[in-house]
């Protein structure tokens, strides 16, 4: 059985391993210490919401991270679901779905009007999950990126 709960600073070592796995999925070099430092910043600044999945033995099996923001046009809160990761051995068991549903519930509890996310064009597995949960592909806006550093 999978349990979804808010992450705490006590989860930082296990969560850093998950974050490192997530980064490697996106072709980044492994750096658990940098992942741990990044998470310490998130907890210290309280600028994101992190939910974790935990198996019956108390092992973290995945996480979802949301960043609060606002919409000037909508005059409301919008959160960016920036990260979703599930250990490879735990995929296809409903963990990702449970994390996504918990993220939606958390947003609803905080009066958030809209969740947003981006995923790689090739990540069809994730796209199928999102669409099965009612997420709609944005066809009204183009996304742009600018590397500043």
C-alpha positions in Angstrom: 0.0 0.0 0.0 1.3 3.5 -0.9 0.8 6.4 1.4 1.0 10.0 0.1 2.1 12.7 2.6 3.8 16.1 2.8 7.6 15.8 2.8 9.5 17.1 5.8 13.1 18.0 6.4 13.5 14.6 8.0 13.0 13.1 4.5 15.9 15.0 3.0 18.4 12.2 2.5 15.9 9.8 0.9 14.3 12.7 -1.0 17.7 13.8 -2.3 18.2 10.3 -3.8 14.8 10.6 -5.5 15.6 14.0 -6.8 18.9 12.8 -8.1 17.1 10.0 -9.9 14.7 12.5 -11.4 17.6 14.6 -12.7 19.3 11.6 -14.2 16.1 10.8 -16.0 16.5 14.2 -17.6 20.1 13.4 -18.6 21.7 15.4 -15.8 24.9 14.2 -14.1 24.3 12.5 -10.7 25.0 14.8 -7.8 23.2 13.8 -4.6 24.9 16.5 -2.5 23.7 19.2 -4.8 20.2 17.7 -4.8 20.3 17.7 -1.0 21.4 21.3 -0.9 18.6 22.3 -3.4 16.0 20.6 -1.1 17.4 22.3 2.0 16.9 25.6 0.1 13.3 24.7 -0.7 12.5 23.7 2.9 14.3 26.8 4.2 12.6 29.2 1.9 9.3 27.4 2.0 8.9 28.2 -1.7 7.6 24.8 -2.9 5.2 22.1 -1.8 6.6 18.6 -1.9 4.5 15.4 -1.5 6.1 12.0 -1.2 4.9 8.5 -1.7 5.9 6.0 0.9 5.5 2.2 0.8 4.4 -0.1 3.7 8.0 -0.3 5.0 8.3 3.5 5.1 10.6 3.8 2.0 10.1 6.8 -0.2 9.1 5.7 -3.7 8.3 9.0 -5.4 7.6 12.7 -5.1 5.8 15.6 -6.7 6.9 19.2 -6.3 4.7 22.2 -6.8 5.7 25.9 -7.0 3.1 28.5 -6.1 2.6 31.4 -8.4 -0.1 33.8 -9.5 -1.9 34.9 -12.6 -2.3 38.6 -13.3 -4.9 37.9 -16.0 -6.9 35.5 -13.9 -6.3 37.4 -10.6 -5.8 34.1 -8.9 -3.3 31.5 -7.6 -1.8 29.0 -10.1 0.7 26.4 -9.1 3.3 24.8 -11.4 3.7 21.1 -11.0 7.3 21.1 -11.8 8.5 17.6 -10.8 7.0 14.2 -10.7 9.2 11.1 -10.2 8.5 7.5 -9.2 11.2 4.9 -8.7 11.4 2.6 -11.8 10.4 -0.5 -9.7 7.3 1.3 -8.5 6.0 2.5 -11.8 2.8 1.1 -13.3 1.5 0.5 -9.8 -0.6 3.7 -9.3 2.1 5.7 -7.5 2.4 8.5 -10.0 -1.4 8.7 -10.3 -1.7 8.9 -6.4 0.9 11.6 -6.3 -0.9 13.6 -9.0 -4.3 13.2 -7.3 -2.8 14.3 -4.0 -1.2 17.4 -5.7 -4.6 18.3 -7.2 -6.3 17.9 -3.8 -3.6 20.0 -2.1 -4.1 22.7 -4.6 -7.9 22.6 -4.2 -7.5 22.9 -0.4 -5.4 26.0 -0.9 -7.9 27.6 -3.3 -5.6 27.3 -6.3 -7.5 28.0 -9.6 -5.2 26.1 -12.0 -2.3 23.7 -12.0 0.2 23.8 -14.9 3.0 21.5 -16.0 5.4 20.9 -18.8 6.8 17.6 -20.0 9.2 16.5 -22.7 7.6 15.8 -26.0 9.0 12.2 -25.9 7.7 11.4 -22.4 4.6 9.7 -23.7 4.1 7.6 -20.5 3.7 10.8 -18.5 1.5 12.4 -21.1 -0.9 9.4 -20.9 -1.1 9.7 -17.1 -1.8 13.4 -17.2 -4.4 13.1 -19.9 -6.1 10.2 -18.1 -6.4 12.5 -15.1 -8.2 15.2 -17.1 -5.1 17.4 -17.9 -5.4 19.1 -21.2 -2.5 19.9 -23.6 -2.1 23.7 -24.0 -2.6 24.6 -27.6 -3.3 28.3 -27.0 0.2 29.4 -26.0 3.8 28.7 -27.1 6.4 28.1 -24.4 9.7 30.0 -24.7 12.9 29.6 -22.8 15.8 32.0 -22.2 19.0 30.9 -20.6 20.3 33.9 -18.6 23.5 32.3 -17.2 
